């Protein structure tokens, strides 16, 4: 599961919740979509 949000904070919390519930293949887009758009501008 790949999670992303605007800044990466909410998706990080969601990723932690999924891992706590047994999901094993969870990835958060660190820095969110803001960091991604800056990196690939």
PDB file of N, CA, C and O in Angstrom, chain B, residues numbered from 101:
ATOM      1  N   UNK B 101       0.858  -1.162   0.000  1.00  0.00           N
ATOM      2  CA  UNK B 101       0.000   0.000   0.000  1.00  0.00           C
ATOM      3  C   UNK B 101       0.904   1.225   0.000  1.00  0.00           C
ATOM      4  O   UNK B 101       1.805   1.337   0.831  1.00  0.00           O
ATOM      5  N   UNK B 102       0.664   2.138  -0.930  1.00  0.00           N
ATOM      6  CA  UNK B 102       1.392   3.405  -0.971  1.00  0.00           C
ATOM      7  C   UNK B 102       0.451   4.497  -0.507  1.00  0.00           C
ATOM      8  O   UNK B 102      -0.630   4.681  -1.065  1.00  0.00           O
ATOM      9  N   UNK B 103       0.872   5.219   0.519  1.00  0.00           N
ATOM     10  CA  UNK B 103       0.048   6.294   1.072  1.00  0.00           C
ATOM     11  C   UNK B 103       0.712   7.633   0.808  1.00  0.00           C
ATOM     12  O   UNK B 103       1.936   7.755   0.853  1.00  0.00           O
ATOM     13  N   UNK B 104      -0.116   8.642   0.528  1.00  0.00           N
ATOM     14  CA  UNK B 104       0.404   9.988   0.354  1.00  0.00           C
ATOM     15  C   UNK B 104      -0.664  10.985   0.765  1.00  0.00           C
ATOM     16  O   UNK B 104      -1.862  10.723   0.657  1.00  0.00           O
ATOM     17  N   UNK B 105      -0.207  12.123   1.232  1.00  0.00           N
ATOM     18  CA  UNK B 105      -1.087  13.248   1.515  1.00  0.00           C
ATOM     19  C   UNK B 105      -0.315  14.510   1.137  1.00  0.00           C
ATOM     20  O   UNK B 105       0.741  14.412   0.512  1.00  0.00           O
ATOM     21  N   UNK B 106      -0.798  15.651   1.489  1.00  0.00           N
ATOM     22  CA  UNK B 106      -0.159  16.902   1.083  1.00  0.00           C
ATOM     23  C   UNK B 106       1.250  17.031   1.643  1.00  0.00           C
ATOM     24  O   UNK B 106       2.186  17.321   0.899  1.00  0.00           O
ATOM     25  N   UNK B 107       1.414  16.817   2.956  1.00  0.00           N
ATOM     26  CA  UNK B 107       2.721  17.037   3.586  1.00  0.00           C
ATOM     27  C   UNK B 107       3.388  15.766   4.092  1.00  0.00           C
ATOM     28  O   UNK B 107       4.561  15.796   4.463  1.00  0.00           O
ATOM     29  N   UNK B 108       2.673  14.664   4.113  1.00  0.00           N
ATOM     30  CA  UNK B 108       3.234  13.403   4.576  1.00  0.00           C
ATOM     31  C   UNK B 108       2.932  13.058   6.018  1.00  0.00           C
ATOM     32  O   UNK B 108       3.221  11.947   6.462  1.00  0.00           O
ATOM     33  N   UNK B 109       2.354  13.994   6.756  1.00  0.00           N
ATOM     34  CA  UNK B 109       2.089  13.754   8.178  1.00  0.00           C
ATOM     35  C   UNK B 109       0.906  12.807   8.365  1.00  0.00           C
ATOM     36  O   UNK B 109       1.014  11.809   9.077  1.00  0.00           O
ATOM     37  N   UNK B 110      -0.209  13.115   7.737  1.00  0.00           N
ATOM     38  CA  UNK B 110      -1.400  12.259   7.891  1.00  0.00           C
ATOM     39  C   UNK B 110      -1.164  10.871   7.325  1.00  0.00           C
ATOM     40  O   UNK B 110      -1.597   9.875   7.906  1.00  0.00           O
ATOM     41  N   UNK B 111      -0.478  10.804   6.193  1.00  0.00           N
ATOM     42  CA  UNK B 111      -0.220   9.491   5.600  1.00  0.00           C
ATOM     43  C   UNK B 111       0.743   8.680   6.458  1.00  0.00           C
ATOM     44  O   UNK B 111       0.654   7.452   6.484  1.00  0.00           O
ATOM     45  N   UNK B 112       1.662   9.339   7.161  1.00  0.00           N
ATOM     46  CA  UNK B 112       2.561   8.624   8.076  1.00  0.00           C
ATOM     47  C   UNK B 112       1.770   8.010   9.225  1.00  0.00           C
ATOM     48  O   UNK B 112       2.035   6.877   9.629  1.00  0.00           O
ATOM     49  N   UNK B 113       0.805   8.751   9.748  1.00  0.00           N
ATOM     50  CA  UNK B 113      -0.054   8.212  10.815  1.00  0.00           C
ATOM     51  C   UNK B 113      -0.889   7.042  10.292  1.00  0.00           C
ATOM     52  O   UNK B 113      -1.052   6.032  10.977  1.00  0.00           O
ATOM     53  N   UNK B 114      -1.407   7.184   9.095  1.00  0.00           N
ATOM     54  CA  UNK B 114      -2.200   6.104   8.497  1.00  0.00           C
ATOM     55  C   UNK B 114      -1.338   4.872   8.253  1.00  0.00           C
ATOM     56  O   UNK B 114      -1.787   3.747   8.470  1.00  0.00           O
ATOM     57  N   UNK B 115      -0.102   5.077   7.802  1.00  0.00           N
ATOM     58  CA  UNK B 115       0.811   3.954   7.569  1.00  0.00           C
ATOM     59  C   UNK B 115       1.091   3.215   8.870  1.00  0.00           C
ATOM     60  O   UNK B 115       1.085   1.984   8.903  1.00  0.00           O
ATOM     61  N   UNK B 116       1.334   3.960   9.934  1.00  0.00           N
ATOM     62  CA  UNK B 116       1.585   3.332  11.235  1.00  0.00           C
ATOM     63  C   UNK B 116       0.372   2.535  11.698  1.00  0.00           C
ATOM     64  O   UNK B 116       0.518   1.449  12.259  1.00  0.00           O
ATOM     65  N   UNK B 117      -0.818   3.065  11.467  1.00  0.00           N
ATOM     66  CA  UNK B 117      -2.039   2.357  11.857  1.00  0.00           C
ATOM     67  C   UNK B 117      -2.194   1.062  11.063  1.00  0.00           C
ATOM     68  O   UNK B 117      -2.600   0.042  11.620  1.00  0.00           O
ATOM     69  N   UNK B 118      -1.877   1.093   9.781  1.00  0.00           N
ATOM     70  CA  UNK B 118      -1.973  -0.123   8.967  1.00  0.00           C
ATOM     71  C   UNK B 118      -0.972  -1.176   9.428  1.00  0.00           C
ATOM     72  O   UNK B 118      -1.312  -2.355   9.528  1.00  0.00           O
ATOM     73  N   UNK B 119       0.255  -0.757   9.708  1.00  0.00           N
ATOM     74  CA  UNK B 119       1.277  -1.693  10.193  1.00  0.00           C
ATOM     75  C   UNK B 119       0.839  -2.293  11.524  1.00  0.00           C
ATOM     76  O   UNK B 119       1.016  -3.489  11.754  1.00  0.00           O
ATOM     77  N   UNK B 120       0.269  -1.471  12.401  1.00  0.00           N
ATOM     78  CA  UNK B 120      -0.207  -1.957  13.701  1.00  0.00           C
ATOM     79  C   UNK B 120      -1.320  -2.986  13.542  1.00  0.00           C
ATOM     80  O   UNK B 120      -1.535  -3.815  14.425  1.00  0.00           O
ATOM     81  N   UNK B 121      -2.021  -2.932  12.423  1.00  0.00           N
ATOM     82  CA  UNK B 121      -3.115  -3.874  12.166  1.00  0.00           C
ATOM     83  C   UNK B 121      -2.686  -5.054  11.310  1.00  0.00           C
ATOM     84  O   UNK B 121      -3.522  -5.831  10.848  1.00  0.00           O
ATOM     85  N   UNK B 122      -1.370  -5.187  11.099  1.00  0.00           N
ATOM     86  CA  UNK B 122      -0.872  -6.385  10.447  1.00  0.00           C
ATOM     87  C   UNK B 122      -0.448  -6.255   8.999  1.00  0.00           C
ATOM     88  O   UNK B 122       0.048  -7.219   8.417  1.00  0.00           O
ATOM     89  N   UNK B 123      -0.628  -5.096   8.408  1.00  0.00           N
ATOM     90  CA  UNK B 123      -0.167  -4.919   7.028  1.00  0.00           C
ATOM     91  C   UNK B 123       1.357  -4.919   7.024  1.00  0.00           C
ATOM     92  O   UNK B 123       1.982  -4.340   7.913  1.00  0.00           O
ATOM     93  N   UNK B 124       1.955  -5.562   6.033  1.00  0.00           N
ATOM     94  CA  UNK B 124       3.414  -5.690   6.022  1.00  0.00           C
ATOM     95  C   UNK B 124       4.083  -4.921   4.890  1.00  0.00           C
ATOM     96  O   UNK B 124       5.280  -4.645   4.972  1.00  0.00           O
ATOM     97  N   UNK B 125       3.364  -4.574   3.858  1.00  0.00           N
ATOM     98  CA  UNK B 125       3.963  -3.882   2.713  1.00  0.00           C
ATOM     99  C   UNK B 125       3.340  -2.495   2.597  1.00  0.00           C
ATOM    100  O   UNK B 125       2.505  -2.248   1.726  1.00  0.00           O
ATOM    101  N   UNK B 126       3.758  -1.588   3.491  1.00  0.00           N
ATOM    102  CA  UNK B 126       3.185  -0.246   3.581  1.00  0.00           C
ATOM    103  C   UNK B 126       4.295   0.769   3.339  1.00  0.00           C
ATOM    104  O   UNK B 126       5.360   0.696   3.952  1.00  0.00           O
ATOM    105  N   UNK B 127       4.038   1.714   2.442  1.00  0.00           N
ATOM    106  CA  UNK B 127       5.015   2.755   2.137  1.00  0.00           C
ATOM    107  C   UNK B 127       4.338   4.112   2.205  1.00  0.00           C
ATOM    108  O   UNK B 127       3.233   4.295   1.693  1.00  0.00           O
ATOM    109  N   UNK B 128       5.014   5.067   2.845  1.00  0.00           N
ATOM    110  CA  UNK B 128       4.535   6.436   2.925  1.00  0.00           C
ATOM    111  C   UNK B 128       5.404   7.307   2.025  1.00  0.00           C
ATOM    112  O   UNK B 128       6.628   7.184   2.037  1.00  0.00           O
ATOM    113  N   UNK B 129       4.783   8.175   1.253  1.00  0.00           N
ATOM    114  CA  UNK B 129       5.525   9.131   0.433  1.00  0.00           C
ATOM    115  C   UNK B 129       6.028  10.225   1.368  1.00  0.00           C
ATOM    116  O   UNK B 129       5.307  11.174   1.674  1.00  0.00           O
ATOM    117  N   UNK B 130       7.277  10.080   1.820  1.00  0.00           N
ATOM    118  CA  UNK B 130       7.856  10.993   2.802  1.00  0.00           C
ATOM    119  C   UNK B 130       7.871  12.421   2.267  1.00  0.00           C
ATOM    120  O   UNK B 130       8.345  12.675   1.160  1.00  0.00           O
ATOM    121  N   UNK B 131       7.351  13.342   3.057  1.00  0.00           N
ATOM    122  CA  UNK B 131       7.266  14.734   2.639  1.00  0.00           C
ATOM    123  C   UNK B 131       6.011  15.056   1.850  1.00  0.00           C
ATOM    124  O   UNK B 131       5.742  16.216   1.536  1.00  0.00           O
ATOM    125  N   UNK B 132       5.249  14.025   1.534  1.00  0.00           N
ATOM    126  CA  UNK B 132       3.984  14.211   0.845  1.00  0.00           C
ATOM    127  C   UNK B 132       4.131  14.661  -0.595  1.00  0.00           C
ATOM    128  O   UNK B 132       5.221  14.665  -1.167  1.00  0.00           O
ATOM    129  N   UNK B 133       3.004  15.037  -1.155  1.00  0.00           N
ATOM    130  CA  UNK B 133       2.970  15.448  -2.554  1.00  0.00           C
ATOM    131  C   UNK B 133       3.729  16.757  -2.754  1.00  0.00           C
ATOM    132  O   UNK B 133       4.225  17.024  -3.849  1.00  0.00           O
ATOM    133  N   UNK B 134       3.823  17.577  -1.703  1.00  0.00           N
ATOM    134  CA  UNK B 134       4.588  18.823  -1.815  1.00  0.00           C
ATOM    135  C   UNK B 134       6.056  18.536  -2.099  1.00  0.00           C
ATOM    136  O   UNK B 134       6.641  19.146  -2.994  1.00  0.00           O
ATOM    137  N   UNK B 135       6.654  17.627  -1.357  1.00  0.00           N
ATOM    138  CA  UNK B 135       8.062  17.273  -1.567  1.00  0.00           C
ATOM    139  C   UNK B 135       8.255  16.584  -2.910  1.00  0.00           C
ATOM    140  O   UNK B 135       9.258  16.811  -3.587  1.00  0.00           O
ATOM    141  N   UNK B 136       7.313  15.756  -3.294  1.00  0.00           N
ATOM    142  CA  UNK B 136       7.428  15.047  -4.564  1.00  0.00           C
ATOM    143  C   UNK B 136       7.420  16.027  -5.730  1.00  0.00           C
ATOM    144  O   UNK B 136       8.231  15.908  -6.648  1.00  0.00           O
ATOM    145  N   UNK B 137       6.502  17.001  -5.697  1.00  0.00           N
ATOM    146  CA  UNK B 137       6.441  17.958  -6.802  1.00  0.00           C
ATOM    147  C   UNK B 137       7.683  18.834  -6.846  1.00  0.00           C
ATOM    148  O   UNK B 137       8.124  19.210  -7.932  1.00  0.00           O
ATOM    149  N   UNK B 138       8.257  19.170  -5.700  1.00  0.00           N
ATOM    150  CA  UNK B 138       9.511  19.935  -5.675  1.00  0.00           C
ATOM    151  C   UNK B 138      10.655  19.128  -6.265  1.00  0.00           C
ATOM    152  O   UNK B 138      11.470  19.660  -7.019  1.00  0.00           O
ATOM    153  N   UNK B 139      10.718  17.862  -5.931  1.00  0.00           N
ATOM    154  CA  UNK B 139      11.815  17.004  -6.389  1.00  0.00           C
ATOM    155  C   UNK B 139      11.754  16.744  -7.888  1.00  0.00           C
ATOM    156  O   UNK B 139      12.791  16.569  -8.527  1.00  0.00           O
ATOM    157  N   UNK B 140      10.567  16.717  -8.449  1.00  0.00           N
ATOM    158  CA  UNK B 140      10.417  16.358  -9.858  1.00  0.00           C
ATOM    159  C   UNK B 140       9.880  17.509 -10.702  1.00  0.00           C
ATOM    160  O   UNK B 140       9.207  17.294 -11.710  1.00  0.00           O
ATOM    161  N   UNK B 141      10.180  18.709 -10.283  1.00  0.00           N
ATOM    162  CA  UNK B 141       9.739  19.905 -11.007  1.00  0.00           C
ATOM    163  C   UNK B 141      10.590  20.132 -12.208  1.00  0.00           C
ATOM    164  O   UNK B 141      10.372  21.093 -12.946  1.00  0.00           O
TER     165      UNK B 141
END
